[in-house]
């Protein structure tokens, strides 16, 4: 029988930042508890069920979760599509076989796995595996890309699955994650926390190959299917116009269903959501560029970019940029 990690591997902590701790030998409780921290998944116990000894310690900020997890026996975890977040799994002990889309890799303490939200994923854990699981909000990754490029991502950000963390940028990324975990443990102020969150996301984009790597270093946009390019150009040229999905499909010379399928495949979101993000990006640019005393209001800027309901605009803006539009205007 493989020795289990000692419970000292996963100490209990207290912090004003949100923290979850769970210790259980019950499969259903483990599945429910870990699902609550990450997303719904199925947990299949492959090894001896009597050895199941689950420990979870998860520390949260607004956009990142840093969790230590063990199962105590061999298991298969199937979360499917993660949807709203990326998950980077770093085995501290043992190994996992991770599959995301068509890629499959074996990860160990020198080689992590990056799971992309738009692809089906699964993980096969060794019995002795203790894993550092880092959950990074999809929206904060996309905001970071937008901040560099000056426009919202015109496709889903997709990372290579295998992540070399033995040296160089990958090792530095793990160090940044550890610093964030320590900051949460010590109840650090926002002055410390926010830069660490930004560092983790920026280093992930810089260290791990992804479909935006070229553009983030100055290369032009990649070639898109013609129908997709037509709609993106239509939206980018006049995002405030009252576009409908039917209008977009007509401009692309295709059916609504084909257009939606193309957006789902290449951008990972529906056409109307892409339109909303472009409008939000234009409004964001106007808000932060506004000169105090020039008479512009949040309502003026929202209506300028096609938002007819101010409260909905404010909620969408806060969700996307992490602050109220009035705060951006004042800053």
C-alpha positions in Angstrom: 0.0 0.0 0.0 1.3 3.5 -0.9 2.0 5.7 2.1 -0.5 8.6 2.4 0.6 12.2 2.8 0.5 13.2 6.4 -2.3 15.6 7.5 0.5 18.1 8.3 0.9 18.5 4.5 -2.4 20.4 4.6 -2.5 22.6 7.7 -5.6 24.5 8.7 -5.4 28.2 8.4 -7.4 31.3 9.3 -7.5 34.5 7.2 -9.8 37.3 6.4 -9.6 36.2 2.8 -12.1 33.4 2.0 -10.7 29.9 2.9 -12.2 26.4 2.7 -10.8 23.4 4.6 -12.3 19.9 4.2 -11.1 16.5 5.6 -13.3 13.5 4.7 -13.3 9.8 3.9 -16.7 9.9 2.2 -16.7 10.0 -1.6 -19.9 11.9 -2.0 -18.9 14.5 0.5 -15.5 14.9 -1.2 -17.1 15.3 -4.6 -19.6 17.9 -3.3 -16.9 19.8 -1.3 -14.4 20.1 -4.2 -17.1 20.9 -6.7 -18.2 23.8 -4.5 -14.6 25.2 -4.7 -14.0 24.5 -8.4 -17.0 23.3 -10.5 -19.3 20.3 -10.7 -17.4 17.1 -11.4 -17.6 13.3 -11.0 -15.1 11.6 -8.7 -14.4 7.9 -9.5 -12.5 6.0 -6.9 -10.2 3.6 -8.8 -7.9 2.4 -5.9 -9.1 0.8 -2.7 -12.1 2.8 -1.4 -11.0 2.1 2.2 -7.9 4.3 1.4 -9.9 7.3 0.4 -8.7 10.1 2.6 -9.5 13.5 1.1 -8.0 16.7 2.3 -8.7 20.1 0.7 -7.4 23.5 1.7 -8.4 26.3 -0.7 -7.6 30.0 -0.3 -9.4 32.5 -2.4 -9.0 36.0 -3.8 -11.5 37.7 -6.1 -10.0 36.1 -9.2 -7.7 33.3 -8.1 -8.0 30.2 -5.9 -4.9 28.4 -4.6 -5.7 25.0 -3.3 -3.9 21.9 -1.9 -5.7 18.7 -2.6 -5.1 15.0 -1.9 -7.4 11.9 -2.3 -5.3 9.3 -0.6 -6.1 6.7 -3.2 -6.1 6.4 -7.0 -9.0 8.4 -8.5 -10.3 9.8 -11.8 -11.8 13.3 -11.8 -14.0 14.4 -14.7 -15.0 18.1 -14.6 -15.9 18.3 -18.3 -15.6 21.9 -19.5 -14.5 24.3 -16.8 -16.4 27.2 -18.4 -15.5 30.2 -16.3 -11.9 29.5 -15.3 -8.5 28.0 -16.1 -7.0 25.3 -13.8 -3.3 24.8 -13.5 -2.4 21.6 -11.6 1.0 21.3 -10.0 1.7 17.9 -8.4 3.7 18.4 -5.2 4.0 14.6 -4.9 3.0 11.7 -7.2 1.6 12.4 -10.7 -1.5 12.9 -12.7 -2.5 12.0 -16.3 -4.4 15.0 -17.5 -6.4 15.3 -20.7 -7.7 18.6 -22.1 -9.4 18.5 -25.5 -7.1 16.3 -27.7 -4.0 16.8 -25.6 -3.0 14.4 -22.9 0.1 14.7 -20.7 1.6 13.2 -17.5 2.3 15.8 -14.9 4.7 15.6 -12.0 6.5 18.0 -9.7 8.5 19.4 -12.6 5.7 19.4 -15.2 2.3 20.9 -14.6 -1.0 20.7 -16.5 -3.0 23.7 -17.7 -6.7 23.0 -18.4 -8.5 25.4 -20.7 -12.2 26.3 -19.9 -13.6 25.6 -23.4 -12.3 22.0 -23.7 -13.4 18.8 -22.1 -10.9 17.8 -19.4 -10.3 14.9 -17.0 -7.5 13.9 -14.6 -6.3 10.5 -13.4 -4.5 10.9 -10.0 -1.9 8.5 -8.6 -2.7 7.2 -5.1 0.2 9.3 -3.6 -0.6 12.5 -5.4 -0.8 15.8 -3.5 -1.5 18.6 -5.9 -1.4 22.4 -5.9 -4.5 23.4 -8.0 -4.7 27.0 -9.1 -8.0 28.3 -10.4 -7.7 31.5 -12.4 -10.8 33.4 -13.5 -11.3 33.4 -17.3 -12.4 37.0 -17.2 -9.2 38.2 -15.5 -7.1 36.4 -18.2 -9.2 38.0 -20.9 -8.9 41.4 -19.3 -5.2 41.1 -19.1 -5.0 40.2 -22.8 -7.3 43.1 -23.6 -5.1 45.5 -21.6 -2.1 44.6 -23.7 -3.8 44.4 -27.1 -6.2 47.3 -26.7 -9.2 45.2 -27.8 -11.1 42.3 -26.3 -9.8 38.8 -27.3 -11.4 37.8 -30.6 -11.1 34.1 -29.6 -10.8 32.0 -26.4 -7.4 32.1 -24.8 -6.1 28.5 -25.2 -2.9 27.4 -23.5 -0.8 24.3 -24.3 -1.5 21.7 -21.7 2.0 20.7 -20.6 3.7 23.4 -18.5 7.4 23.2 -17.7 7.8 24.5 -14.1 11.3 23.0 -13.4 13.1 26.2 -14.4 12.9 29.7 -15.9 9.5 31.4 -16.3 7.5 28.4 -15.2 9.4 28.1 -11.9 8.9 31.9 -11.4 5.2 31.5 -11.9 5.0 28.8 -9.2 6.9 31.1 -6.9 4.4 33.9 -7.5 1.5 31.5 -6.7 3.3 30.6 -3.4 3.7 34.3 -2.6 0.0 34.8 -3.1 -0.8 31.9 -0.8 1.5 33.3 1.8 -0.1 36.7 1.5 -3.6 35.2 2.1 -2.3 33.3 5.1 -0.9 36.5 6.6 -4.0 38.5 5.8 -2.1 40.9 3.6 -3.8 44.1 2.4 -5.1 44.8 -1.1 -1.9 46.8 -1.7 -0.1 43.5 -1.7 -2.7 41.2 -3.0 -3.7 43.0 -6.2 -0.2 43.2 -7.7 0.4 39.5 -6.9 -2.9 38.5 -8.7 -1.8 40.6 -11.7 1.7 39.1 -11.7 0.3 35.5 -11.6 -1.9 36.1 -14.7 0.7 38.1 -16.6 3.4 35.5 -15.9 1.1 32.7 -17.0 0.4 34.4 -20.3 4.2 35.1 -20.8 5.5 31.7 -19.6 3.0 29.3 -21.1 2.6 29.0 -24.9 -0.9 30.1 -26.0 -2.8 31.2 -29.1 -2.2 34.9 -28.1 1.6 34.5 -27.5 2.5 36.1 -30.8 0.1 39.0 -30.6 1.2 39.7 -27.0 4.7 40.2 -28.3 3.7 42.3 -31.4 2.7 39.9 -34.1 -0.5 40.6 -36.1 -3.8 38.9 -35.7 -4.1 35.4 -37.1 -6.1 34.6 -40.2 -9.7 33.8 -39.4 -12.4 32.0 -41.4 -13.9 34.5 -43.8 -17.4 34.4 -42.3 -16.0 35.1 -38.9 -13.7 37.9 -40.1 -16.7 39.6 -41.8 -18.7 39.7 -38.6 -15.7 40.7 -36.4 -15.0 43.6 -38.8 -18.7 44.6 -38.8 -18.8 44.7 -35.0 -15.4 46.5 -34.6 -16.3 49.2 -37.2 -19.5 50.2 -35.4 -20.1 48.3 -32.1 -22.8 50.8 -31.0 -25.1 49.9 -33.9 -28.2 47.7 -33.1 -26.6 44.5 -34.4 -28.6 41.3 -34.2 -27.5 37.7 -34.7 -29.6 37.6 -37.9 -27.9 40.8 -39.2 -24.5 39.3 -38.5 -25.4 36.0 -40.2 -26.6 38.0 -43.2 -23.4 40.0 -43.4 -21.4 36.8 -43.3 -23.5 35.1 -45.9 -24.3 32.1 -43.7 -27.0 30.8 -41.4 -27.4 31.8 -37.8 -26.6 28.3 -36.7 -23.3 28.2 -38.7 -22.3 31.6 -37.4 -22.9 30.6 -33.8 -20.9 27.4 -34.4 -18.0 29.4 -35.8 -18.0 31.7 -32.8 -18.2 28.8 -30.4 -15.3 27.0 -32.1 -12.9 30.0 -32.6 -13.9 32.4 -29.8 -15.5 30.2 -27.2 -18.5 32.5 -26.9 -21.7 33.5 -28.7 -21.8 36.4 -31.2 -23.8 38.7 -29.0 -21.4 38.2 -26.1 -18.5 39.2 -28.3 -20.5 42.3 -29.3 -21.1 43.1 -25.6 -17.4 42.7 -24.8 -16.4 45.1 -27.6 -18.9 47.6 -26.4 -17.6 47.3 -22.9 -14.0 47.7 -24.1 -14.9 50.9 -25.9 -16.8 52.3 -23.0 -13.8 51.4 -20.7 -11.4 53.3 -22.9 -13.6 56.3 -22.8 -14.1 56.1 -19.0 -10.4 56.0 -18.2 -9.5 58.6 -20.8 -12.2 61.1 -19.6 -10.8 64.4 -18.4 -12.3 65.6 -15.0 -14.7 68.5 -15.6 -15.4 67.8 -19.2 -19.0 67.1 -18.5 -19.0 63.4 -19.5 -21.1 61.1 -17.4 -21.3 57.3 -17.1 -24.7 57.4 -18.8 -23.3 59.4 -21.7 -20.6 56.9 -22.3 -22.8 53.9 -21.8 -25.5 55.1 -24.3 -22.7 56.1 -26.8 -21.7 52.5 -27.0 -25.1 50.9 -27.4 -26.0 50.2 -23.8 -29.7 51.0 -23.3 -30.0 50.0 -19.6 -27.6 51.8 -17.3 -27.9 49.4 -14.4 -27.2 46.4 -16.7 -24.2 48.3 -18.1 -22.9 49.0 -14.6 -23.2 45.3 -13.6 -21.5 44.1 -16.7 -18.7 46.6 -16.4 -18.1 45.7 -12.8 -18.0 42.0 -13.6 -15.6 42.6 -16.5 -13.3 45.2 -15.0 -13.6 44.7 -11.2 -14.9 48.2 -10.4 -17.9 50.4 -10.9 -17.9 52.6 -14.1 -18.2 55.6 -11.8 -14.9 54.7 -10.1 -13.2 54.3 -13.5 -14.5 57.7 -14.5 -13.3 59.4 -11.4 -9.8 57.9 -11.6 
